[in-house]
Amino acid sequence: MKLKNSFFYTLRENVKDEDSISSNLLVRAGMIKKSSAGVYMLLPLGYKVIENIEKIIKEEMDKTGAQQLQMPALISEDVYIQSGRRANFGNSMFSLKDRFNKPFVLGPTHEELFALAAAMKIRSYKDMPFSLYQIQTKFRDEPRPRYGLIRVREFMMKDAYTFDTNEEGLDIAYKKQFDAYVNIFNRLKLDYRIVKADTGVMGGLLSEEFQAVSAIGEDVLVLCDSCDYASNLEVSKCINTKMTKEEPKQMEMMETPNAKTIEEVANFLNLDKDRFVKTLIYLIDDKPYAIMVRGNREVNETKVRKLLQGNNIELAPASIVEEVTNAQVGFAGPINIKCPIIMDEEVSFMSNFIVGANKTDYHYINVNTSDFKAEYVADIRQIQENDICPICGGKIHFKHGIEVGNTFKLGTKYSKALNLEYLDANNKLNPVWMGSYGIGLGRCMAAIAEQYNDENGLIWPLSIAPYKLSIVVISAKDEAQNNLANKIYDYFTSKGIDVLLDDRDERPGVKFKDMDLIGIPYRITVGKNAINNIVEFKARTETDKQDLTYDEVITKLESILFNK
């Protein structure tokens, strides 16, 4: 592309309403522009980056044997009601009605439609396995869009689906898709981790996430210092360290006026705060539960929800807390509470601990598990840094990640709901086994921009850069410079290389800043030495520059661009 008569612009100043490095740089580089909260225009340079990401994805998906198709974004709401997911999506699903008052939604994901499409082919076990995929726009009404392309309301996703006769077949298909994902993210040059995750509204047997490591990532990655253990914080298992059991003491109620927090109570009673067990009142599918964890621990809501096979979990309002405890908020405890108790396993190993007394301004000391009855005892706490690794016993540490891809073993969840069945060799009907696999293209673009940048702008990896090479003409009025620049441009474009020729009538400093900002991997500067057939060569990641003849720069770039 030649810039002189092209749609091209950059911004010199940081963008005030962008809250991440990637979104700021992508807007400044003229690659994206916000049209409303969580909705972005994809401008020509940004579109080329997405095209290059898409090309890599399609190449790896095609290697798996998956066939590409296109599903509608406008979908009858009945499909999600039939699968049981309409209520789970709730307000995050954009909904509307047509002129006949029939309810429709903008598709947030397409498991249901792919199952319906697969039913057109599947009759017997001989019709499988096969896999399908699409690259298409999805819609989710995010309550807090942020970080540019990372949390948005409209986004481009690659979603693939596999169809098999049994779990063994699903395992084979899943491994094939999983390996394709590894290849994709390696080719995108992302620094990423693969972690076990909650299946969430997708449901099914297994979920794994591909997480791009980033300080602004909203997911917490649980990693081990000593082995390759990796998990999302939501599902990471906790290992209990056994404590020395003390001789049980007599439970005693103590007045603790104006002391509600663990620190306040411990100081008032002159006891170690490690002895405190806090009781939190939650509503799980609108039913109250008392959840007990050690005082220095946090409740893992995902674990609790999965334990009870619930859909919604939230802290109870003050009115419910007071109803089940007969006390003000801050004094809840397990003794005579009027709701079921869920206790973390760690509390089982504690002795003579402190709890709220379900009486305002009072706590119990010397409480033991024999003093109350817990309906559930399970691992319901959140793992913490320096906890014990569930695999090797090493120390746990955290990183933040941006979820750029996920893989799900759906099992028969959707096939049963949507009557997707096949006849086996014994002429018996069985549900189809499905897998689902997604990649967010915009998130990939943003995650790469987060990982590859410096004070001058973006630094695109060669594999997805909008242009591999930029040619900067120092003087657009100099015939020798223009001739040499166009000669190099024509040579590489004829070889299928995306080249950007900056032939604008701008100062050299402006051109250099723009090329750095938009992150083109290699730059050739054609200046006064053009008369001698000499140009200046520079890589975006390096400070050194080289003076090379025409033949030398052609040879050098061919070795880089054709052996990538």
Secondary structure in CASP SS format (residue, H / E / C, confidence):
PFRMAT SS
TARGET T0000
AUTHOR 0000-0000-0000
METHOD secondary structure of the structure
MODEL  1
M C 1.00
K E 1.00
L C 1.00
K C 1.00
N C 1.00
S C 1.00
F C 1.00
F C 1.00
Y C 1.00
T C 1.00
L C 1.00
R C 1.00
E C 1.00
N C 1.00
V C 1.00
K C 1.00
D C 1.00
E C 1.00
D C 1.00
S C 1.00
I H 1.00
S H 1.00
S H 1.00
N H 1.00
L H 1.00
L H 1.00
V H 1.00
R H 1.00
A C 1.00
G C 1.00
M C 1.00
I E 1.00
K E 1.00
K E 1.00
S E 1.00
S E 1.00
A C 1.00
G C 1.00
V E 1.00
Y E 1.00
M E 1.00
L E 1.00
L C 1.00
P H 1.00
L H 1.00
G H 1.00
Y H 1.00
K H 1.00
V H 1.00
I H 1.00
E H 1.00
N H 1.00
I H 1.00
E H 1.00
K H 1.00
I H 1.00
I H 1.00
K H 1.00
E H 1.00
E H 1.00
M H 1.00
D H 1.00
K H 1.00
T C 1.00
G C 1.00
A C 1.00
Q E 1.00
Q E 1.00
L C 1.00
Q C 1.00
M C 1.00
P C 1.00
A C 1.00
L E 1.00
I E 1.00
S E 1.00
E H 1.00
D H 1.00
V H 1.00
Y H 1.00
I H 1.00
Q H 1.00
S H 1.00
G C 1.00
R C 1.00
R H 1.00
A H 1.00
N H 1.00
F H 1.00
G H 1.00
N H 1.00
S H 1.00
M C 1.00
F C 1.00
S E 1.00
L E 1.00
K E 1.00
D C 1.00
R C 1.00
F C 1.00
N C 1.00
K C 1.00
P E 1.00
F E 1.00
V E 1.00
L E 1.00
G C 1.00
P C 1.00
T C 1.00
H C 1.00
E H 1.00
E H 1.00
L H 1.00
F H 1.00
A H 1.00
L H 1.00
A H 1.00
A H 1.00
A C 1.00
M C 1.00
K C 1.00
I C 1.00
R C 1.00
S E 1.00
Y H 1.00
K H 1.00
D H 1.00
M C 1.00
P C 1.00
F E 1.00
S E 1.00
L E 1.00
Y E 1.00
Q E 1.00
I E 1.00
Q E 1.00
T E 1.00
K E 1.00
F E 1.00
R C 1.00
D C 1.00
E C 1.00
P C 1.00
R C 1.00
P C 1.00
R E 1.00
Y C 1.00
G C 1.00
L C 1.00
I C 1.00
R E 1.00
V C 1.00
R C 1.00
E E 1.00
F E 1.00
M E 1.00
M E 1.00
K E 1.00
D E 1.00
A E 1.00
Y E 1.00
T E 1.00
F E 1.00
D E 1.00
T C 1.00
N C 1.00
E H 1.00
E H 1.00
G H 1.00
L H 1.00
D H 1.00
I H 1.00
A H 1.00
Y H 1.00
K H 1.00
K H 1.00
Q H 1.00
F H 1.00
D H 1.00
A H 1.00
Y H 1.00
V H 1.00
N H 1.00
I H 1.00
F H 1.00
N H 1.00
R H 1.00
L C 1.00
K C 1.00
L C 1.00
D C 1.00
Y E 1.00
R E 1.00
I E 1.00
V E 1.00
K E 1.00
A C 1.00
D C 1.00
T C 1.00
G H 1.00
V H 1.00
M H 1.00
G C 1.00
G C 1.00
L C 1.00
L E 1.00
S E 1.00
E E 1.00
E E 1.00
F E 1.00
Q E 1.00
A E 1.00
V E 1.00
S C 1.00
A C 1.00
I C 1.00
G C 1.00
E C 1.00
D E 1.00
V E 1.00
L E 1.00
V E 1.00
L E 1.00
C E 1.00
D C 1.00
S C 1.00
C C 1.00
D C 1.00
Y C 1.00
A E 1.00
S E 1.00
N E 1.00
L C 1.00
E C 1.00
V C 1.00
S C 1.00
K C 1.00
C C 1.00
I C 1.00
N C 1.00
T C 1.00
K C 1.00
M C 1.00
T C 1.00
K C 1.00
E C 1.00
E C 1.00
P C 1.00
K C 1.00
Q C 1.00
M C 1.00
E E 1.00
M E 1.00
M E 1.00
E E 1.00
T C 1.00
P C 1.00
N C 1.00
A C 1.00
K C 1.00
T C 1.00
I H 1.00
E H 1.00
E H 1.00
V H 1.00
A H 1.00
N H 1.00
F H 1.00
L H 1.00
N C 1.00
L C 1.00
D C 1.00
K H 1.00
D H 1.00
R H 1.00
F E 1.00
V E 1.00
K E 1.00
T E 1.00
L E 1.00
I E 1.00
Y E 1.00
L E 1.00
I E 1.00
D C 1.00
D C 1.00
K E 1.00
P E 1.00
Y E 1.00
A E 1.00
I E 1.00
M E 1.00
V E 1.00
R E 1.00
G C 1.00
N C 1.00
R C 1.00
E C 1.00
V E 1.00
N C 1.00
E H 1.00
T H 1.00
K H 1.00
V H 1.00
R H 1.00
K H 1.00
L H 1.00
L H 1.00
Q C 1.00
G C 1.00
N C 1.00
N C 1.00
I E 1.00
E E 1.00
L E 1.00
A C 1.00
P C 1.00
A H 1.00
S H 1.00
I H 1.00
V H 1.00
E H 1.00
E H 1.00
V H 1.00
T H 1.00
N C 1.00
A C 1.00
Q C 1.00
V C 1.00
G C 1.00
F C 1.00
A C 1.00
G C 1.00
P C 1.00
I C 1.00
N C 1.00
I C 1.00
K C 1.00
C C 1.00
P C 1.00
I E 1.00
I E 1.00
M E 1.00
D E 1.00
E H 1.00
E H 1.00
V H 1.00
S H 1.00
F H 1.00
M C 1.00
S C 1.00
N C 1.00
F E 1.00
I E 1.00
V E 1.00
G E 1.00
A C 1.00
N C 1.00
K C 1.00
T C 1.00
D C 1.00
Y E 1.00
H E 1.00
Y E 1.00
I E 1.00
N E 1.00
V E 1.00
N C 1.00
T H 1.00
S H 1.00
D H 1.00
F C 1.00
K C 1.00
A C 1.00
E C 1.00
Y E 1.00
V E 1.00
A E 1.00
D C 1.00
I C 1.00
R E 1.00
Q C 1.00
I C 1.00
Q C 1.00
E C 1.00
N C 1.00
D C 1.00
I E 1.00
C C 1.00
P C 1.00
I C 1.00
C C 1.00
G C 1.00
G C 1.00
K E 1.00
I E 1.00
H E 1.00
F E 1.00
K E 1.00
H E 1.00
G E 1.00
I E 1.00
E E 1.00
V E 1.00
G E 1.00
N E 1.00
T E 1.00
F E 1.00
K E 1.00
L E 1.00
G E 1.00
T C 1.00
K H 1.00
Y H 1.00
S H 1.00
K H 1.00
A H 1.00
L C 1.00
N C 1.00
L C 1.00
E E 1.00
Y E 1.00
L E 1.00
D C 1.00
A C 1.00
N C 1.00
N C 1.00
K C 1.00
L E 1.00
N E 1.00
P E 1.00
V C 1.00
W E 1.00
M E 1.00
G E 1.00
S E 1.00
Y E 1.00
G E 1.00
I E 1.00
G E 1.00
L H 1.00
G H 1.00
R H 1.00
C H 1.00
M H 1.00
A H 1.00
A H 1.00
I H 1.00
A H 1.00
E H 1.00
Q H 1.00
Y C 1.00
N E 1.00
D E 1.00
E C 1.00
N C 1.00
G E 1.00
L E 1.00
I C 1.00
W C 1.00
P C 1.00
L C 1.00
S C 1.00
I C 1.00
A C 1.00
P C 1.00
Y C 1.00
K C 1.00
L E 1.00
S E 1.00
I E 1.00
V E 1.00
V E 1.00
I C 1.00
S C 1.00
A C 1.00
K C 1.00
D C 1.00
E H 1.00
A H 1.00
Q H 1.00
N H 1.00
N H 1.00
L H 1.00
A H 1.00
N H 1.00
K H 1.00
I H 1.00
Y H 1.00
D H 1.00
Y H 1.00
F H 1.00
T H 1.00
S H 1.00
K C 1.00
G C 1.00
I C 1.00
D C 1.00
V E 1.00
L E 1.00
L E 1.00
D E 1.00
D C 1.00
R C 1.00
D C 1.00
E C 1.00
R C 1.00
P H 1.00
G H 1.00
V H 1.00
K H 1.00
F H 1.00
K H 1.00
D H 1.00
M H 1.00
D H 1.00
L H 1.00
I H 1.00
G C 1.00
I C 1.00
P C 1.00
Y E 1.00
R E 1.00
I E 1.00
T E 1.00
V E 1.00
G C 1.00
K H 1.00
N H 1.00
A H 1.00
I H 1.00
N H 1.00
N C 1.00
I E 1.00
V E 1.00
E E 1.00
F E 1.00
K E 1.00
A E 1.00
R C 1.00
T C 1.00
E C 1.00
T C 1.00
D C 1.00
K C 1.00
Q E 1.00
D E 1.00
L E 1.00
T E 1.00
Y H 1.00
D H 1.00
E H 1.00
V H 1.00
I H 1.00
T H 1.00
K H 1.00
L H 1.00
E H 1.00
S H 1.00
I H 1.00
L H 1.00
F C 1.00
N C 1.00
K C 1.00
END
